[in-house]
Amino acid sequence: MPRRFPFILAALISLVLVPFFPGISCAEPGYSFDPARAPSSPDYSLPTSWAVLPVEPLSYPVDIFFAHPTTYKGDENWNQSLEGESADPKVRGVMESQAGVFSTSACLYAPYYRQANLAVLHTPEESPARKSLDVAYSDVEAAFDAYMTYWNKGRPFILAGHSQGSEHLLHLMERRFGDAELRKKLVAAYIVGWSVTKDDLARYPFLEIAERPDQTGGIVSYNTQGPNPGYSIVREGAVGVNPLTMTITGEVADADRNLGAVFFTDKGVLEIPRYTGGQTVGGAFVIPTPSNIDDLDAVQIREFYHPYDYTFFYRNLQQNAELRTRTYLESHGKKY
C-alpha cells in the first residue's frame, strides 16, 4: 500500500466529523445562540429535505433511518441550513462510507437536518449555544415522524447513525421507544460513535443492548480507540459492543474475525481483510495501532480512531445487519 494514500474518507472527516475533538480548531459564529436566528426548519414531506430516499420498487422489505454525523463548522450560524447541507459533499460522502454498510439489507432514508455546529461542542455545558443541539434533534425527530407517516407503512426498520447523529437517535429512542408497538418494528439500532451508559439503560428500561449477533430490537454501540488514547469520547458507564463478535464480553477478537475494513479513496474502494482485532474495555472498543496508521490522515490525536468507527469494521457491520434483518423477518414469518 503506498505511503500517504489520499483517503477521501479522511479528507471528509478529519476536520469535521469528530465531536468533542480538542485538536481541531473551529471558529464560533460571531453572536450568541438565538433560536430566532436558526435557519428555517425543514419540511420532511418534501424530497428536497432528504439526502437519500429510496426509489420504487423498494429493494428490501426493511428500511433504515440514518442520521449522519457532524460535518459543519462554518462560522455563519450555530446550525447549518438545509441549503448548506444539500450542497455539502461531506454529507453525501457519508451516505456511502457509513450508511452504505446497510445497502445490502435495507432501503435508506437519510434526512438533511440543521446539525449543530462543531463549535458548540467546545462550549461549556451551561452555554446557550448548547441549545443548537436541541434544534438539530427536533429535526431528526420530525424527519422520523415524517418517515413513519409517509413511507413506513408498517415495515420493520433499522436506526443507524454516527457521532452527533447517534446522539440524536439515542435521544429519539429515549423519548419515543417506550411505545411497545414502535419497538416491535425495530430490527436493531446502530448507535455508533456515541455511548449508551448503564444509567441510560436504567433510566429507560425499554432500551436494551444487543448482546448476541442475531438479537433483534437491541442497540449496537461502540467507540474505537487505542489502549492509551490522547483523548476519549467514551461516556462514564458506557456499555460497549464488540463490532467483530457483536457481544458485550471483554474477550479479545483476533484480526482473523475482521471481515474487512473498507476505505473510500480517490482511486476507488480499498478493502483490507483481517484489518484489526480488538476488545471491549471500559465501554470502549480498544484496538492495536493500525498497520497503515501513517496513511490515516484523520487520526490527529494519538490512538483516537473515532472517524473510522464504520470504516475499520465495514464488512462485519454489513454482515451483521444482514443477519439481524434475516432473523427479524424469519421470526415474523416473512421472506428475507
N, C-alpha and C positions, 0 to 999 in steps of 0.2 A: 504493500500500500504506500503511495507516495507521501512524503512529508508535507505537512501543511495543506492537506487536501481541502479544497474550498467547500465546506459544508454549507448548503443553503439553510439547513435547519439551524445551524449555529448562527448564521447571519440573521435569521429571523428572530432568534430568541436570546442571543447573548446580551442584548441591551434592553429587552422589553418584556420578556415573558416571566421574569423572575420577581415575584412579590417578596417583600422583606429582604431584598438583596442589598446589603450595605455597601458593596463595592461599586455600585452603579450610581452615577450622578444623574439627576434629572431636575429640570427647572420647575418650580411650582408656578401655577397661574398667579398673576400679579394682583390677586384680590382674594379676600376671604370667601369661603364657600357660601353661596347663596342659592337656595333651591330655585328661586325665580330666574336665575341666570343659567340653569341647566338647559341643555338642548331639548328640543321638543320630543315628547315621548313617542315611541313607535306605535303604528297601527299594525298589529300582527295578523290582521285579516288580509293584509296586502303581501303578495310575494316579495315585494321590494324590501320588506323588513326582515327577510331571511337570507342568510349566507348560502344555505342549501335547503332545497325542498326536493323530495323525490319526484320522479316523473312516472306517469301512468303508462303501462300497468305496473303495479308495485312488484318488485322482485322478490320480496320476502314477506312472510306473514307476521313479522315482528318489526317494530320501529326502534329507532334510537333518537333520544333527545339529547343534544350535545351542547354544552356551554363552554366556549373557548376561553383560554387564559388571557392574562393581561398582555395587550400589545400596544398600549397607548401611553406615551409620556410627553405629549405636547403641552405647551405652556398656555394655550388659549382657553382652556376650561378644565374644571375638575372632573368632568365626564365627557367622553367622546361622543360626538354627534353620529347619527346613522350615516350621514353623508361621508364622514371621515372613516367610519367602519367599512362601508362598502367600497371605498377607494383604497383600502389598506391591504397591500399584498401579504402582509403578515397574517392577517385573519384568514385569507384564502389559503395560505400555506399550511396552517394547522389543520385544515379540513382534510388534507392528505396525510400529513405527518403524524397526526394524532387520531382524528375521527376516522381516518382510513383503516385503522385497526378493525373497525366493526363493519367494513364494507362487504364482508362475506357472511354476515349474519343478519343485518337489519337495514331498513330504509331510513336514511338520515334526514333529520330535521334539526337544523342548526340556526338559531336566531342571531341576528345582529342585536347588540344591546349597548346601552350607554355605559360602557365599562368605566370603572373608577380609574382615574389617572394613576400611574405608577407612583407619582409623587406622594399620594395620600398615605401610602404605606410607610413613608418615612416621617409621618407626623405623629405627635403624641396621641394616645388613645382618647384623650379628652378634647382633641382638636375638632372644631366644627367641620373641618374638611372630611372627617370620617363619615359624615352623612352622605358623601358621594357614593359610598358603598351601598347605602340604602336605595339610592336612585338606581344603581346598577341591578341590585337584587329585585327591585319592583319590576324591572323589565323582564328578567328571567322568569319570574312568576307569571307575569302577563303573557309571555310567549308560551309557557307551558299550558296555561289556561286556553289559549287560542289553539294550540295543538290538540288538546283534549276536545275542544268544541268543534273544530272544523275537520280534523283529519284522523283522530284516533279510531273512532267507530268501533270501540270495543276491543281493539287489538292490544296484545301484550307489547311492552316496551322496555328498553334499556335506558337508564340515565347514565351519562358519562360526561366528564369534564377534566379540566386540569387547572390547578392553581386557583386564581380568582374564580374561575368558572366552577370549580369543585366546591369552593367555599359557599357559593350561592346555591348550588344543588343540595348541599347538606342542610342549609337553612330551609330550602324548599321542602325537603323530606321532614324536617322537624315540624314545620308549620302545617303540612298538608297530608302527610302519610299516616297520620293517626286514623285516617279513613280506611277501614278494612277492605272495602271494595276497590279502592285505588291500589292498595298493596297487592291485591290478588293479580293485578296486571303486570307487576314489576318482575321482570326476568332477573335483573341484577342492577346494581348501581356502582359504577367505577368512579369513586371519589379520589382520583389520583392527584398527587401533588398537594394534598391537604390532609390534615389529621382528623380522624374520628377518635375521640377520647372515651375513657371509661366513664367520665362524668356525663358526656353526651348520651351514652347508652343507658345510663341510669336515669337521666332526666327524661329521656324519650324511649321507654321500654319497647315500643313497637319497632324500633330500629335494631337491626342485628348485623353483626359482622359475618361475612361469608367464610366459614371455617373449612369448607371442602370445595374441591374444584367444580363439582357438579351441583352445588347448592344453589337454589334459586331464591329470589327475594331478598338477598343479602347485599352487603356493602363490601367492595374491594377497595382498600385504601392503603397507600404506602408513600413514602418519600425516600428517594435514593441518595445515599451519601457514603463517604468512606468512613473508616473507623475513627479518624480524628479530624473531622471537618473543621475548616476555618469558620464556618457558620452553619447553623441548622435551623430549619423552619419547623421541625417536629414539635408539636404541642405536648405539654406535660400530660402524661397519662395516655398517650396515643396507643391505639391498638392497631398494629400493622399486619398486613397480609404479605406473605412472600409471593411475589409475582411469578416465580418459577415453579412453586409447588402448589400455590393457592391454598395454603394452610396458614395458621397463626402460631405455629410452634417455632421454636428457636433453632430448628435443625438447619445444618449447613446444606445448601443445594449447590452441587458442583456445576461447573460451566457446561458439562455434558447435558444438563437439564435445560439449558438455554437453546431454544429452537431457532433463534436468530435475532440479532439486532438489525434494524433497517434504518439506514441513513439516506435521506433525500438530498442529492447533490446536484450541482450544476452540470454534471456529466451523466446523470441518471441515478438510478437506485443502487445503492451499495448495501449488500446484505452480508453480515458476518455471523455464521452459525457458531454456537458454543462461545458466545462473546464474553460472558462473565458469569460466575456463580455469585453467591451471597447468602446472607441470613438475616432474619429479623432480630434486631437488638433494640430494646427500649422503644419500640414502636417505629423505628427507622429500618429501612432495608439497607444493610451495610454490605458494600462490595469492595473487592480489592481494586487497586489502581488499574484502570482500563489499559489494555495493551497499546491503544492508539491515543493515549492521553494528550500527546503533543499536537494532535490533529483536531482536538475538540475545543474549538475557539470559544465556545460558550462557557467553558469552565474557567472562570476568572477568580474564583476563591478556592482555596485548597479543599479537595475532596467534596465539593458541593456540586452534585450532579442533577439537581432539580430540573434543568432544562431538558434532560434526556430520560425523564421518567417513563415515557412511552417508547422512545427510540431503542433503549437497551433491551427491552423485553417485548418488542413488537410482535413477533410470531407467537410467543406464549400467550399474550393477551388476545391475539386473533383466534388462536385455537380454543382458548378458554371461553371466549364469547360464543363461539360455535357450540361448544359443549353445553354451556348453560342454556342456550337457546333451544338446542335439541332436547335437552332434559325437560325444560319447561313445556314445550309443545307436546312431547310424548306423554307427559303426566296429565295433560289436558285433552288427550285423545285427538291431537291434531298432527298433521304431517309436517315434517321438517323441510 
